[in-house]
Amino acid sequence: MSDETHGRKLFLSAEWRDLLMLNYQIDPEVLRPHVPAGTEIDDWEGKTYCSVVGFLFQNTRVLGFSIPYHKNFEEVNLRFYVRYKGPEGWRRGVVFVKELVPRFFIAWTARVLYNENYISLPMGHKHVMTAEEERRSIEYSWRFDGGVHRMNAVTHGEPEPLREGSEEQFIAEHYWGYNSQRNGETLEYRVDHPPWRVWRAESARLECDVESLYGSEFASFIGPDPDSAFVAEGSDVSVFKGNRIR
């Protein structure tokens, strides 16, 4: 892919791998204060979702440059789903409530350039494959407020293509990001990647002090047992520089 497409210049390229997505139905009123101007909350079959997502950044390059000690790292984020009416029709996107990474420079850059709510914390991951049973165990962990928090899932077999109109497709296939700027405007940026194959999780769990990390308004909806969970295998990803839309 060239360094410019859709009339936008490339900001970041990387691989996103093993995206563990824990999904929770939530009252849309909880999300309303976080909705950027010009966008509206998107839903799937009348249900509003937020997701806790953990994954691996690999071979990361910013503006074409590889930064030492910042190529490979974990990220965990809390996100929800919005849409914006572009010239070609509805653009489906995500809004991040908070994003965790283990590298201070990554968090600082995202806060300064995109006003994204990134924080840097000690993080780790464990991926275990049991060949004879074709089972994979995936875990992402982070240290916060004196404790260890983690999210994990177990999958079985081979990944499958996303089914058209499915909940997994709704959650996984969002190619735009939106976030509010300090002056109240909205920044829109494009994210390109091919469709992902996914494993539906046999079991999944979140061990996290949700109130301390995300706020008391989320604690009633995000708990140890998600409403649904799956793992996307991931791919190469391109993130383009943002445009102000409001």
C-alpha positions in Angstrom: 0.0 0.0 0.0 1.3 3.5 -0.8 2.0 6.1 1.8 -1.1 8.0 0.7 -4.6 6.7 0.0 -8.1 8.0 0.3 -6.5 11.4 0.0 -4.9 10.8 3.4 -1.2 10.4 4.4 0.0 7.4 6.3 0.7 8.0 10.0 1.4 4.5 11.3 1.9 1.0 9.9 2.1 -2.1 12.0 0.8 -5.6 12.4 -2.1 -6.1 14.8 -2.2 -9.8 16.0 -4.4 -11.9 18.2 -7.1 -9.4 19.0 -9.0 -10.6 22.1 -12.4 -8.9 22.1 -14.6 -9.1 25.2 -18.0 -7.5 24.5 -20.6 -6.1 26.8 -24.1 -4.7 26.3 -24.2 -1.2 27.8 -26.8 1.6 28.4 -26.1 4.1 25.6 -26.6 6.9 28.1 -23.3 5.9 29.7 -21.5 6.4 26.4 -23.3 9.7 25.5 -20.7 12.0 27.2 -17.9 10.3 25.2 -19.6 10.6 21.7 -17.6 13.0 19.5 -19.5 15.8 17.8 -21.0 14.9 14.4 -21.1 11.2 15.2 -23.8 9.0 16.7 -23.9 5.8 18.7 -24.1 2.7 16.4 -25.8 -0.4 17.5 -26.3 -4.0 16.3 -29.8 -5.3 16.2 -30.8 -2.6 18.7 -28.1 -3.5 21.2 -25.4 -1.1 22.2 -21.9 -2.6 22.8 -18.6 -1.6 24.3 -15.6 -3.9 24.1 -12.4 -4.4 26.1 -9.8 -5.3 23.5 -6.3 -6.7 24.0 -3.8 -7.3 21.1 -0.2 -7.2 20.0 1.4 -4.4 18.0 4.3 -5.8 15.9 6.7 -4.2 13.5 5.4 -0.7 14.2 6.5 2.2 12.2 5.5 5.9 12.7 5.8 8.2 9.7 7.8 5.5 8.1 10.4 5.2 10.9 10.9 2.3 13.3 11.6 3.5 16.8 13.9 1.4 19.0 12.1 -0.5 21.8 8.8 0.6 20.4 8.2 -1.9 17.5 6.5 -4.7 19.5 4.2 -4.2 22.5 0.8 -4.9 23.9 -2.3 -2.7 23.9 -5.5 -3.0 25.9 -8.4 -0.6 25.2 -12.0 0.1 26.1 -13.9 1.2 23.0 -17.5 1.6 21.7 -19.0 2.0 18.3 -20.3 5.1 16.4 -21.2 6.1 12.8 -20.7 9.3 10.8 -22.5 10.3 7.6 -19.7 10.8 5.0 -20.3 11.8 1.3 -20.5 8.1 0.3 -22.8 7.1 3.2 -22.4 5.9 6.7 -18.9 5.4 8.0 -18.7 2.9 10.9 -16.1 3.8 13.5 -14.8 3.4 17.0 -14.3 5.7 19.9 -11.7 4.8 22.6 -12.5 5.6 26.2 -9.1 4.6 27.4 -6.0 2.9 25.9 -3.2 1.1 27.8 0.3 0.6 26.4 3.6 -0.3 28.1 5.6 2.5 26.3 5.5 6.1 27.6 6.5 7.6 24.2 3.5 5.9 22.4 1.1 7.1 25.1 2.5 10.6 25.0 2.4 10.8 21.2 -1.2 9.7 21.0 -2.3 12.2 23.7 -0.5 15.1 22.0 -1.3 14.4 18.3 -4.8 12.8 18.6 -6.0 13.7 22.1 -6.5 10.0 22.8 -6.7 8.9 26.4 -3.6 6.8 26.5 -1.8 5.8 29.7 1.4 3.8 30.0 1.5 0.8 32.4 3.6 -2.3 32.8 2.0 -5.0 30.6 2.5 -8.5 29.4 0.9 -11.4 27.5 0.8 -15.2 27.3 -0.1 -17.2 24.3 -0.1 -21.0 24.7 -1.0 -23.5 22.0 -2.0 -27.2 22.8 -1.3 -28.9 19.4 -3.1 -32.2 20.1 -6.3 -30.4 21.1 -5.9 -27.4 18.8 -6.7 -25.2 21.7 -5.1 -21.7 22.2 -5.0 -19.8 25.4 -4.5 -16.0 25.1 -4.0 -13.6 28.0 -3.1 -9.9 28.3 -2.2 -8.4 31.6 -1.4 -5.0 33.1 -0.4 -3.5 36.5 -2.6 -0.7 37.7 -3.2 0.9 41.1 -1.1 -1.7 42.9 -2.7 -4.8 41.4 -2.4 -7.1 38.4 -5.4 -7.1 36.0 -5.9 -9.5 33.1 -8.2 -10.6 30.3 -8.0 -14.1 28.8 -9.8 -16.5 26.5 -9.5 -20.1 25.2 -10.3 -20.9 21.6 -10.4 -24.2 19.7 -9.8 -25.2 16.1 -9.2 -23.0 13.1 -10.4 -19.4 12.6 -13.3 -18.7 10.3 -14.2 -15.8 8.0 -16.6 -13.2 9.5 -20.2 -14.0 8.7 -22.1 -11.2 7.0 -24.4 -9.4 9.4 -23.0 -11.2 12.5 -22.2 -9.6 15.8 -18.6 -10.4 15.3 -18.5 -8.6 12.0 -20.2 -5.5 13.5 -17.6 -5.4 16.3 -14.5 -6.3 14.2 -15.1 -4.3 11.0 -14.8 -0.7 11.8 -12.4 1.2 9.5 -12.7 4.7 11.0 -11.7 6.2 14.4 -13.2 9.3 15.9 -12.2 11.3 19.0 -13.0 14.7 20.5 -10.4 17.4 20.5 -9.7 19.9 23.2 -11.6 22.6 21.4 -14.7 20.4 21.0 -14.0 19.5 17.3 -13.9 15.9 16.1 -10.9 14.2 14.5 -11.6 11.4 12.0 -8.9 9.0 10.9 -9.0 6.0 8.5 -7.7 2.5 9.5 -7.1 0.0 6.7 -6.8 -3.7 7.0 -8.2 -6.8 5.2 -11.1 -8.7 6.7 -10.1 -10.8 9.6 -10.8 -14.4 10.4 -12.0 -15.1 14.0 -12.2 -17.8 16.6 -15.2 -17.7 18.9 -14.0 -18.1 22.5 -14.9 -21.3 24.4 -14.4 -19.4 27.6 -13.3 -15.8 28.4 -12.8 -13.7 31.5 -11.9 -10.2 32.6 -10.2 -9.7 36.0 -10.1 -5.9 36.4 -11.0 -3.1 38.8 -13.3 -1.5 36.3 -14.4 1.3 38.5 -10.9 2.5 39.3 -9.6 2.1 35.7 -12.6 3.2 33.6 -15.0 4.9 36.1 -18.0 3.9 38.2 -20.4 4.5 35.3 -18.9 1.5 33.5 -18.7 -0.9 36.5 -22.4 -1.9 36.3 -21.9 -3.2 32.7 -18.4 -4.5 32.4 -17.6 -7.5 34.6 -15.8 -10.8 34.8 -18.0 -12.6 32.3 -18.5 -10.8 28.9 -21.7 -11.1 26.9 -19.7 -12.4 24.0 -16.0 -13.0 23.2 -13.9 -13.9 20.2 -10.3 -13.6 18.9 -9.4 -12.1 15.6 -6.2 -13.3 14.0 -5.3 -9.8 12.8 -3.2 -8.5 9.9 -1.1 -5.7 8.6 -2.7 -2.4 9.5 -2.3 1.2 8.2 -3.5 4.2 10.2 -3.8 7.5 8.3 -3.4 11.0 9.5 -6.7 12.5 10.8 -8.9 15.2 9.4 -11.2 17.6 11.4 -14.8 17.0 10.6 -16.5 19.3 13.1 
